[in-house]
Amino acid sequence: MLNCHSIRLKINLDNLASNFDEFRALCPMAEVAAVVKADAYGVGLAAVTRRLTLQGCASFFVAHLQEGAQLRQQNAASEIYVLNGLLPGTESAHKTHNLKPVLTSESQVRLWIEFCERESWTGGAALHVDTGINRLGFRMEELDTLKHQVEGRLHYFDLIMSHLACADDPSDPRNREQVDTFCQVRREFGALRRASLAGSAGCFLGHRAHFELVRPGIGLYGGNPFANRSSPFRQVVSVHARLLQVKTLRHGDYVGYGRAHRLERDSLIGVISLGYADGYPRYTRSAANRDGLRVYYKGRAAGVLGRVSMDTSIIDLSSAADLKPSLGDLVEVCGPSQSVDELAKSIGSIPNEVLTALGSRSVRSYLGDTDIPGLHR
């Protein structure tokens, strides 16, 4: 009961497993890894990695060293890559936790080689080449320097990788350009055990984009990785908040900070335990969403009124007055009535941001795999 005011995340692990199998069917010649950074996109690192390991997933990608160390405590056998590279002084920690940094610069490669030679440690780091997103990674014009740097030392590395910039639109011609470029990179580093280019959306670009390993993220959690097509994945997460108060206000009354919203009719008003500290947006960023945010009470739409506060939001329950909403009832933020993709679109965001934000101080429960220790229905 200590968490009775918190928002509730219900995670369907069977749907998570189904989405993982969808990627395996889509990429039959490649290993399917899982991106589990940011506490598995806010869904819960321990539960997600345990279920995916049981499903046959053997490789995971995190963003930070701390995430990798946390995952290693829970998972002794899997390969764990740390996407944000190797910071000076962290080489020993990577060895201690048997983590594989994704190296993005000449200085990082030098640090890794020196450490591996000094400690007689093979390591198995990854090399990240930038093929068009201009974020992390070696530029194409640096490949000759990189090849020279790792010559005779390739046993310290086991993966060459890159990242697609436009995969959310499969028709974008720049996808083909990047795949062609990475094919060239793969030939240059053919002695490495495997290569990886595709994330969730990239898996749909055909077998030339798959190489030896794909690394889906948001698609595993039921989010739509595409900008302009429907999602092929099962919903994994539903989010609910508690009703803290229900009251009737009159036409002309104002609600919220700054008295920003004036009621145009007598209304049944609810206050729910969901605010911007929970990752709910204070303002919508979607110009097309003139009507603002919506939540749902027993399938009935309830608009969010005025400004979202730190810990609460005000909603219009008038459409559900006959259902007699009361203190403690659950209000759906996303779920059967509104998918995480629809919620993201309504605020001008993406499902990745919505899930990681809403998972920040939530209470989670899990459906499926009740044999997993520590999980409950």
N, C-alpha and C positions, 0 to 999 in steps of 0.2 A: 504493500500500500504506500510505501515511501515515494514511489514514482507515479502516483495516480494522476498528477497534473501533466505529466510529460506527454509529448506526442508519441504515437505508437506506430512502429514499422512492423508490418507482417511480411515475412519473406518466404516465398514458396521455393524451397530447395529442389523440389521435383522439376519445376519449370526451369530453374537454373541448369539442372542436369540435362534437360531436354534441349535447351539452347546450345549447350556444349556439344551435344550429339549432332545438332544441326550443322555446326561448324565442321565437325569431323566428316559428315556426309558431303559437305560442300568442298572440302579439301582432302580428298582421300589419300593423296600421295604425300601430304605434309603432316608433321606433328602439330597438334593444336595445343599451344600454351595458353595461359590466362593472365591478363593484366589485372592485378589486385591492389594497385596503389590506392592511397586515400581510404584505408580501411575497407578495401574491396568496394570502392565507389559508395561508401557509406552504408553498405549492406552488412558488414561484419566479417573481418578477415578470417577469424578462426573457423566460423561455420562454412564460409564459402570455400576456403582451401581444403578443408576436411572433405566436404562433399565432392568437390572436383577431383581430389586425389582418389577417392573411392570410384569415381567415374573413369579414371584412367589418365588424368592430367598429371604430367611429370615435370613441367617447367612453369615457373611463375615469374612475372615481372612486377617489381615495385619501383617507386620513385626514389626513395631515400634509404640510406644505410640503416637508420633506425627501424624502418618498416621491414627491411630484410632480416635484421636481427630478431625482431618479434616473430616473423614468420618461421625462421629457423628453429626457434624454441618449440614451435608447434609441429614442425614438419622436418624430420631428420634426413629424408632421402631425396627430396626434390631438388632440381636445379633452380637457383634463384638469381635473377639478374637485377641489378640496380641501375635504373635508367639514367639517373642524374649524374653519373660519372664518378670519378675518383678525386676526392679532395686531398690535398697534401696532409699527411699524418694519419690517414685512415686505412693505410694498406694492411696493417696488422689486424684491424677489426674485421676487414673482409676475409682474411685468412681464418681468424678465430671462429667466425660464423659460417665459413665456407660459402661466401657470396661472390658473385661474378659482376664486377663493375662494367658498365658500358662506357668505353673510353672514347672521348670526343676530340682530343687534341694531342699534339706531339708531346707536350709536357706530361700529360697523363700517361701516355704510353711509356715514356721514359721512366717515370716513377714506378710503373707496374713491372717493367722488365728488370729494373734494378732491384726491386723488392723480391721478385721471384727468384732471381739469380742468387741473391744474398741468403734467402731462406730455403732454397731448394724447393720452391713451391710452384706447381704447374698452374694453378689458379683457374684457367679457363675463362678469361675475360672476353668481352665482346668489343668489336670495333664498329663505331657508328659513322657512316658516311652520309653526308647531306647531299641528296639528289634533287633538291628543288624546293624544300620548305624554308630553307635559310634560318634554321633554328640551331639545334645542337648538331655537331658532327664535323668530320673532315670535309673540306671542299673538294670537288673533283680535281682541281688543279694541284691538290696536295697529295694525290694518290701515289705518285712516284716517290715522294719523300717518305710516305708511310710504308710503302713496300720495302724501301731501303732500310727503314728503321726496324722493321720486324723480321728482316731476312735472317734466316737461321734460328729464329726465336718463335716461330709460329706455334710451337707446342704450348706457349703460354696463353694462347687464345683459341676459342672454339666456335665463334660466331661472328659473322659480318652482317650488319643490319642497316636499314634506312627507314624512312617514314614518309608515307604518302601525304601530299598536301591537299588533294582535291577528291579523295575517294568517296566523299559523301555525295558526289555527283558522278556516277559511273560513266556518263556520256562525255565528261570533260576530257578533251584530247591530251591534256597535261598528264593524265594518268598513264597513258601509253608511253609518253616521253619518259616518265620516271621509271616505269617498268623496264624500258629499253636501256636506260642509263644504268639501272641496277644490275641488269643482266651483264653489262660490261664489267661492273665492279665485281660481280661474282666470278667471272672468268679470271680476273686479275688475282683473286684470292681463292682460287679453286682448291687449294690444299686445306682450307679450313673445313671443319666438320659439317657446318650448315650455315645457311643464310636465311634472313627474315626481312620481309618488306611490309606485309599486309597486316592491318588491324581488322576491326569488325567489317567495315565497308569494303576494304581492299580484298577481303576473301571472295567477294562477288565479281571480281574483275577477271576471273578465269585462271587456269592453272599456271600461266606464265607469271602471275603475280604471287604465287604461293611459295615457291622455292622449297626449302626443307622444313620451314617452321613458320606458322602464322601465329599471331598474338592478339586475339580479340579482347576487347574491353567492354564497352557499353552494351554491345549486343548480348553478352552473357547475362546481363542484369535486366534484360527486357527492354532496353532503350532502343530507339530507332536511330541507326547510324547514318541514315540518308537524309538529304535536304528536301527531296521532292518526290519521294515514293513511300508507300506504306511499309510498316515494319513487318518483317517475316518472323519475329520472335515472340515467344510467350511472355506475358507479364510476370515479373518476379516480385515486385514490391507494391504494397498498398500502404497508405499513410492515413492515420486518423488522429484527430484532436478531440479533447473533451469539451463539452459545454460547461462553462463555469457559471453562467447566469442567463436567464431568459426573462425578458420583460417587454411590456407594450409601451411604445412611444407614440406621440401624436404627430400629425401633419405639422410641419414647420419646425419640429425639434432638430437640433444639430447633434451630430455624433463625432467623437474622435478628437484628437489633437487639432488645434487651430480651427475647430468647428468647421472642418473642411467639407462635410457632407450635410446637406439639409434634406430632411425627409419630405417627400412629395405626397405622402399619404400616411394614415395611421399604420403602424408596422409592428410586427413581432420581431424583436431584436434578440440576437444571441451573442454572447461573448465566448470565444473559444480559446483554448490554451495553446495558441500558436502565434509566434511573433517573429520579428526579424532576427532575434537571437537564435531561433531554431532554423534559420536559413530561409524563411519565407520572405519574399521581397517586400520592401517598404513601398516601392513604387513599381508599377509595371513599366517595362521598357519596350512594349509593343505598341506602336502608334495605331495599328489596326485593331487593337483590343479596346475599343471605346467604352465597353461596358465593365472593364476591370476584371478583377479576379473572381472566381467562383469556387465554392465548396459544395458538398452535397450532404443532405440529411435524408437518410433512407431513400435515396434515389431522386430527391427533389433538389433542384438547384437553389443555392443561397448565395447571393452576391456579397462580396466583401465591401464594407462601407467605410469611407474615410481612410485615414492613414493607419497602416499597420503599426502597432506598438512593439516594444521589445519582446514582451511575453504573451501578448494577446492580440486578437483581431475581432472586429465587430462584423457580424453577418446579419443579413435580412432573411429571417425564417418565415416570412409571411406565407410563402407558397406551401409551407409544411405545417401551418397552424393547426390543421385538423388532425395531425399526427401527434399533437401534444408533446413537443420536445421539452425535455426537462434536464435538470442538473445532473451532470455526469454522463449523459448520452454521448456516443461517439459520432463525430462528423467526419465524413470522408474528404480528404484533401486530394488524394489520387487513389485510384483503384478501379472497380468495375464501372463507375459512372464517368470517370475522367482519368485516362491513362497518364503516366508520367510524361509521355511525349506531348499530349494535349495540354497538360499543365505548363510544360516548358514553352510551348508555342504561345500560350496566352500571355506569358510574361516577357516574351522576346528573348528566350534563353534556349538552352539545349538540355537534354535529359541528364547528361554527365554532371552539369552544374547543379541541377535540381537534386539529384540523389545524394551527391556528396554534401550538399548544404543541409538537407533535411535530416541526414543521419547524424548531425553534430551532437545533439543531446537528447536523442530519442531512446525509447525503450523498445527493444526488438523481441519479436517472437518468431518462431520458425515452424513452417509446415513441411512435413516430409522428413524421412530419416530420423525417427524418434530414437533410434539406437545410438545416435551420436551423443557422447557424453556432454552434458551442459546445455543441450538444446531442448526446447519444450514447445508443445503446441499451445 
